[in-house]
Amino acid sequence: MPSSTRSPGEARRAGGGGRDHETRRRLLERAAELFADRGFDGVTVREICHAAGANVASVNYHFGDKAGLYGEVVEVAIDAMRAVATTAMQASQGAGAQDRLRAYVRAYLERLTSTGRESWIHRLMARELEAPTLALDRVVDQVFRPRITYLAGIVADLMRRPPDDPRVGRAVASVHGQCLLYRNRAVVSRLAPGWQPTPERLDELADHIADFSLGGIGALAEPPPPPARAARDRRRPARTHR
């Protein structure tokens, strides 16, 4: 993907004025849908402007070029995806590891199966993973890595193992994999219509994924210390470092 000639901040400053702001908003909305459906290389500036009812020169005016517009679309997607982990963390703040896992699964599954205005984000990310652009590094660093790190911390607590233990990483992948299955409604409807992640069934599905995951994580967990050793450890004075 070619580099933008203007920074996002410069592009935003260039979009002053009510009419300019409205044009910019329409360009972003139409571009998001087109990029999600056809990828970065499959969409032209002319097509975006036509869909937005804007002059062909408006993309350069507001975003610098097509790459700058795509970068802004990705930023909108990043902000929305980061909200998933934030929602899960806020919902389970101060809770135990099991409750934090349940809150994470519920929030993640709800976002994945959403059919609302932000459903384009999943299609855009699928395109980005299939044909990566330079924006993928931003998505990984700002969304995927923090999300994996947060979940790995929960799983590590449950398994009584360090977060960098390979078994923790594989367990995290398994939790995510169960959620990702329900993202593709077309496949799910053909495999088993009863699995459809409708709003009415979301709690049931989230509970199943959490229960199944907790069972598997428990089977891989480091065994707790024997009661006698645990009692000795509690009585033993803490070491001081000099």
PEQUI-V404287 format. One record per residue. N is the residue number from 1. SS is DSSP state (@ for helix, = for strand, . for the rest). Layout:
BEGIN
n=<N/N>
ss=<SS/SS>
END
This chain:
BEGIN
n=<1/2/3/4/5/6/7/8/9/10/11/12/13/14/15/16/17/18/19/20/21/22/23/24/25/26/27/28/29/30/31/32/33/34/35/36/37/38/39/40/41/42/43/44/45/46/47/48/49/50/51/52/53/54/55/56/57/58/59/60/61/62/63/64/65/66/67/68/69/70/71/72/73/74/75/76/77/78/79/80/81/82/83/84/85/86/87/88/89/90/91/92/93/94/95/96/97/98/99/100/101/102/103/104/105/106/107/108/109/110/111/112/113/114/115/116/117/118/119/120/121/122/123/124/125/126/127/128/129/130/131/132/133/134/135/136/137/138/139/140/141/142/143/144/145/146/147/148/149/150/151/152/153/154/155/156/157/158/159/160/161/162/163/164/165/166/167/168/169/170/171/172/173/174/175/176/177/178/179/180/181/182/183/184/185/186/187/188/189/190/191/192/193/194/195/196/197/198/199/200/201/202/203/204/205/206/207/208/209/210/211/212/213/214/215/216/217/218/219/220/221/222/223/224/225/226/227/228/229/230/231/232/233/234/235/236/237/238/239/240/241/242>
ss=<./././././././@/@/@/@/@/@/@/./././@/@/@/@/@/@/@/@/@/@/@/@/@/@/@/@/@/@/@/@/@/././././././@/@/@/@/@/@/@/@/./././././@/@/@/@/@/@/././@/@/@/@/@/@/@/@/@/@/@/@/@/@/@/@/@/@/@/@/@/@/@/@/@/@/./././././@/@/@/@/@/@/@/@/@/@/@/@/@/@/@/@/./././././././@/@/@/@/@/@/@/@/@/@/@/././././@/@/@/@/@/@/@/@/@/@/@/@/@/@/@/@/@/@/@/@/@/@/@/@/@/././././././@/@/@/@/@/@/@/@/@/@/@/@/@/@/@/@/./././@/@/@/@/@/@/@/./@/@/@/./././@/@/@/@/@/@/@/@/@/@/@/@/@/@/@/@/@/@/@/@/@/@/././././././@/@/@/@/@/@/@/@/@/././././././.>
END
